[in-house]
Every structure is written in structure tokens, then in C-alpha cells.
Amino acid sequence: MKRNRLLKAGLAVLVVTVVVVAGLWFLFVATPSPTESDLNATTPDPNLSTAPPEFTMTAAVTTQAIEEPSDTTNWSARVMYDSDAEERLGWLNSTIEDGEVSMGQYQRYSQNATQEYNRYHHPESDAFDSRVDSIRDDLDPETESLSVNDTSQTYVHYRKRPQSAFEVVPELMPPLGFIDRVPFEHDGSTTFRGNRVERYVPTSGWVQTPGTVDDDPDWYISNTSGELYVNKATGHIVHVNVSLTSKRTAIRAGKWFADSGDRIQIRLTVREDVRDGDLRPVWAT
């Protein structure tokens, strides 16, 4: 009788041990699979051969650190392109601890050449001076000029180059690949600016950051809200207004216990018409 009790007790301990070990393995060792997304659309970064005659895109991202809510970063950007005028204008504003950094780029085809103007502002004197000095060191007086305003810490750098195709979305525009990382669920159809669009909503799940060594997920997306629209006729993303919490963790337990990550809001709008008239900014003269 006593022996049976000991056997039962031993068996119970064994079962509990197996359950605990399996649970710990599931939470801390076994890597969760990336969450599949219903989204199958083209990120709005066309090249010259695929771009519409006119193209305008605005984007903005705000991130707030989970562990330090006062640590907030913002950037906003815009690009406009007109194939008839052979002009393109893009700018990017981003915040740093001491102020706002702004970059603008204007390009046009003129006199069988590519005319390029770059405007840059930095609130920190050392960073601004260092950037100015690097341009001056390599300046070609035959094809370039540099206008510097030390008071406002702003410069305009002009370059004339052989005519070449420029990108519709300039390099100063941050890559928009992060939209593709967020898992989305299809949520019917609606109308946006007179066009039929497919509506998607973000959902919680595991995602992997492109460029990592392996294919294991290393972010958990949660607390999602907002929507994404895809033009039904073209398959292009035309509108995004999404908020989410992103925690960096490759283990299931991390979605509850990880304290590092960001609360992120993403806004994006694409238009196929340029309403600002002449693209040339005042500083590009």
C-alpha cells in the first residue's frame, strides 16, 4: 500500500516536472513562427518606368520608447514628382534632442543636364560645421556651388551633372519596408478618394526584421489599431494610419515581460496628382 502511494507520488512529481519543463521550453526556448499577413501590395516607391505622370506621397512616423515614454522620435517626409515638368522635390524632417534636422532635395532636367539642389539644416553647430566642411573639401567649382547661412545653420548645395534618371522617391526618404513587416488582416472593401480600395487592419503577431542572420522572429507586435488601404485596380498602397506596440523579443514570454520596444504610429498618404503647382522651392534658384 505504502509502495503504491510512493509510486503515485513519484509519478505525479514526474508529470509536474515534465509539464514545467515543457512549459519553460515553450516559453523560453522554442522560437515562435512568424505571423502570416493577408497583405499583398506594392509599397509606394515607384521608379520612372512604373510611376504615374504625377505622384505625391507624404509619410510620418512617431515612436515612443516603452521603457522611457519621454524618449520620443518623430520624422515626416514628402515627395512630389512631375514627369511632364521633369522635376522632383523631396524633404525630410526629423527630431533630435536639441531640435529639428531638415533635409530637402530638388532635381530637374535642364540644359541637357541634371540640376540638383540640396538644402540642409542642423540645430547643433558642431554637426552643421562638420557637414559643411566635408562638402567644401570635395567641392568642384566648375559644377558645384555652396551657399551657407551660419546664423540659421542652413546651407544649399548645388550640383550640375550629366543628365541621368533620378528616383521618384529620393534617397533622403526613409525606406518604407517597415509597413511590410506588420501582420495585417483583410477587412473588406471601401471607397477612398473616389477609388475602390481593399481595407486591411493590423493584428498582433510575431515578425522578423529583414537583414537578420536567421529567419527567427525577433519582434512581437501588439495593441494594434488603424487601417491600411490598397487600390483595388493597381494593387498599390494608398493610405496608412496605423498604431502599434513593438517589443523586441525572440521568445514567447517576451510579449508579456519584455520592457524594451516602442509605441509606433505610422501615417502615409499617396496621391497621383501634384496640386502645388511649380515644384521648384524658393531656395532652389
Order of alpha helices (4+ residues) and beta strands (2+ residues): alpha-beta-beta-beta-beta-beta-alpha-beta-beta-alpha-beta-beta-beta-beta-beta-alpha-beta
